[in-house]
Amino acid sequence: MLEESATPDLEVLVRQAYDSFNRGGVEPLLGLVAPNIVLDTDGPGRFEGKDSFRCCLMDWQEAFDEFAVEVEEAVDLGGGVAFVVLEQTGRPKGTSVQVRLRYANVGIMVDGEATHFTQSPDIDEARAAAERPAQARG
């Protein structure tokens, strides 16, 4: 079992960034990523660079009349690997349907900035995938 970082900094930063995102602000999330960030998703695809990442976040928010993301878990696995479980709820524009998405982000961190995020709807698979590079890098 991997030891978690003793510092709560990652969890605090992630929670603050998503609190701001829920209010329509993307800048705190952008502050966590490197200029050359790569985001791989199961849904919309692959986004490369901070501008592309910003557009992805803004487009996603704008697709909803109601929107909230809750951070269930944010863990620094060591070796520059972060694991975050998120639950999103919302109502897509023009509908009365409420949706719920639960997914994980695995982040590779270099010098305090995320250089790569991989999103996955399979939380257990994502956790296992995050632990492998954490062990190799730790």
Contacts in CASP RR format, 6 or more apart in sequence:
PFRMAT RR
TARGET T0000
AUTHOR 0000-0000-0000
METHOD contacts of the structure
MODEL  1
MLEESATPDLEVLVRQAYDSFNRGGVEPLLGLVAPNIVLDTDGPGRFEGK
DSFRCCLMDWQEAFDEFAVEVEEAVDLGGGVAFVVLEQTGRPKGTSVQVR
LRYANVGIMVDGEATHFTQSPDIDEARAAAERPAQARG
2 77 0 8 1.000
2 78 0 8 1.000
2 131 0 8 1.000
2 134 0 8 1.000
2 135 0 8 1.000
3 78 0 8 1.000
4 75 0 8 1.000
4 76 0 8 1.000
4 77 0 8 1.000
5 75 0 8 1.000
5 76 0 8 1.000
5 78 0 8 1.000
7 76 0 8 1.000
9 76 0 8 1.000
10 74 0 8 1.000
10 75 0 8 1.000
10 76 0 8 1.000
10 82 0 8 1.000
11 71 0 8 1.000
11 74 0 8 1.000
11 75 0 8 1.000
11 76 0 8 1.000
13 32 0 8 1.000
14 32 0 8 1.000
14 71 0 8 1.000
14 74 0 8 1.000
14 82 0 8 1.000
14 84 0 8 1.000
15 71 0 8 1.000
15 74 0 8 1.000
16 28 0 8 1.000
17 28 0 8 1.000
17 29 0 8 1.000
17 31 0 8 1.000
17 32 0 8 1.000
18 29 0 8 1.000
18 69 0 8 1.000
18 70 0 8 1.000
18 71 0 8 1.000
18 86 0 8 1.000
20 26 0 8 1.000
20 27 0 8 1.000
20 28 0 8 1.000
20 29 0 8 1.000
21 28 0 8 1.000
21 29 0 8 1.000
21 57 0 8 1.000
21 61 0 8 1.000
21 69 0 8 1.000
22 67 0 8 1.000
22 68 0 8 1.000
22 69 0 8 1.000
24 61 0 8 1.000
26 54 0 8 1.000
26 57 0 8 1.000
26 58 0 8 1.000
26 61 0 8 1.000
29 57 0 8 1.000
30 50 0 8 1.000
30 53 0 8 1.000
30 54 0 8 1.000
30 57 0 8 1.000
31 113 0 8 1.000
32 113 0 8 1.000
32 114 0 8 1.000
33 50 0 8 1.000
33 53 0 8 1.000
33 113 0 8 1.000
33 114 0 8 1.000
33 115 0 8 1.000
33 117 0 8 1.000
34 50 0 8 1.000
34 110 0 8 1.000
34 111 0 8 1.000
34 113 0 8 1.000
34 114 0 8 1.000
34 115 0 8 1.000
35 49 0 8 1.000
35 50 0 8 1.000
36 48 0 8 1.000
36 49 0 8 1.000
36 50 0 8 1.000
36 115 0 8 1.000
37 47 0 8 1.000
37 48 0 8 1.000
37 49 0 8 1.000
37 50 0 8 1.000
37 53 0 8 1.000
37 113 0 8 1.000
37 114 0 8 1.000
37 115 0 8 1.000
37 116 0 8 1.000
37 117 0 8 1.000
38 46 0 8 1.000
38 47 0 8 1.000
38 48 0 8 1.000
38 49 0 8 1.000
38 115 0 8 1.000
38 116 0 8 1.000
38 117 0 8 1.000
39 46 0 8 1.000
39 47 0 8 1.000
39 48 0 8 1.000
39 52 0 8 1.000
39 53 0 8 1.000
39 56 0 8 1.000
39 116 0 8 1.000
39 117 0 8 1.000
39 119 0 8 1.000
40 46 0 8 1.000
40 116 0 8 1.000
40 117 0 8 1.000
40 118 0 8 1.000
40 119 0 8 1.000
41 47 0 8 1.000
41 119 0 8 1.000
42 119 0 8 1.000
42 120 0 8 1.000
42 121 0 8 1.000
43 119 0 8 1.000
44 56 0 8 1.000
44 60 0 8 1.000
47 53 0 8 1.000
47 55 0 8 1.000
47 56 0 8 1.000
61 67 0 8 1.000
62 93 0 8 1.000
63 92 0 8 1.000
63 93 0 8 1.000
64 90 0 8 1.000
64 91 0 8 1.000
64 92 0 8 1.000
64 93 0 8 1.000
65 90 0 8 1.000
65 91 0 8 1.000
65 92 0 8 1.000
65 93 0 8 1.000
65 94 0 8 1.000
66 89 0 8 1.000
66 90 0 8 1.000
66 91 0 8 1.000
66 98 0 8 1.000
67 88 0 8 1.000
67 89 0 8 1.000
67 90 0 8 1.000
67 91 0 8 1.000
68 88 0 8 1.000
68 89 0 8 1.000
68 90 0 8 1.000
69 86 0 8 1.000
69 87 0 8 1.000
69 88 0 8 1.000
70 86 0 8 1.000
70 87 0 8 1.000
70 88 0 8 1.000
70 89 0 8 1.000
71 84 0 8 1.000
71 85 0 8 1.000
71 86 0 8 1.000
72 85 0 8 1.000
72 86 0 8 1.000
72 87 0 8 1.000
72 102 0 8 1.000
73 83 0 8 1.000
73 84 0 8 1.000
73 85 0 8 1.000
74 82 0 8 1.000
74 83 0 8 1.000
74 84 0 8 1.000
74 85 0 8 1.000
75 82 0 8 1.000
75 83 0 8 1.000
75 84 0 8 1.000
76 82 0 8 1.000
77 83 0 8 1.000
77 130 0 8 1.000
77 131 0 8 1.000
77 134 0 8 1.000
78 134 0 8 1.000
78 137 0 8 1.000
78 138 0 8 1.000
79 133 0 8 1.000
79 134 0 8 1.000
79 137 0 8 1.000
79 138 0 8 1.000
80 108 0 8 1.000
80 109 0 8 1.000
80 110 0 8 1.000
80 134 0 8 1.000
80 137 0 8 1.000
80 138 0 8 1.000
81 106 0 8 1.000
81 107 0 8 1.000
81 108 0 8 1.000
81 109 0 8 1.000
81 130 0 8 1.000
81 131 0 8 1.000
81 133 0 8 1.000
81 134 0 8 1.000
81 137 0 8 1.000
82 105 0 8 1.000
82 106 0 8 1.000
82 107 0 8 1.000
82 108 0 8 1.000
82 109 0 8 1.000
82 114 0 8 1.000
82 130 0 8 1.000
83 104 0 8 1.000
83 105 0 8 1.000
83 106 0 8 1.000
83 107 0 8 1.000
83 126 0 8 1.000
83 127 0 8 1.000
83 130 0 8 1.000
84 104 0 8 1.000
84 105 0 8 1.000
84 106 0 8 1.000
84 107 0 8 1.000
85 102 0 8 1.000
85 103 0 8 1.000
85 104 0 8 1.000
85 123 0 8 1.000
86 102 0 8 1.000
86 103 0 8 1.000
86 104 0 8 1.000
86 105 0 8 1.000
87 100 0 8 1.000
87 101 0 8 1.000
87 102 0 8 1.000
88 99 0 8 1.000
88 100 0 8 1.000
88 101 0 8 1.000
88 102 0 8 1.000
88 103 0 8 1.000
89 98 0 8 1.000
89 99 0 8 1.000
89 100 0 8 1.000
89 101 0 8 1.000
90 98 0 8 1.000
90 99 0 8 1.000
90 100 0 8 1.000
91 97 0 8 1.000
91 98 0 8 1.000
91 99 0 8 1.000
92 99 0 8 1.000
101 121 0 8 1.000
102 121 0 8 1.000
102 123 0 8 1.000
103 119 0 8 1.000
103 120 0 8 1.000
103 121 0 8 1.000
103 123 0 8 1.000
103 126 0 8 1.000
104 119 0 8 1.000
104 120 0 8 1.000
104 121 0 8 1.000
104 122 0 8 1.000
104 123 0 8 1.000
104 126 0 8 1.000
104 127 0 8 1.000
104 130 0 8 1.000
105 117 0 8 1.000
105 118 0 8 1.000
105 119 0 8 1.000
105 126 0 8 1.000
106 117 0 8 1.000
106 118 0 8 1.000
106 120 0 8 1.000
106 126 0 8 1.000
106 129 0 8 1.000
106 130 0 8 1.000
107 114 0 8 1.000
107 116 0 8 1.000
107 117 0 8 1.000
107 118 0 8 1.000
107 130 0 8 1.000
108 114 0 8 1.000
108 115 0 8 1.000
108 116 0 8 1.000
108 117 0 8 1.000
108 133 0 8 1.000
109 115 0 8 1.000
118 126 0 8 1.000
118 129 0 8 1.000
120 126 0 8 1.000
120 129 0 8 1.000
END
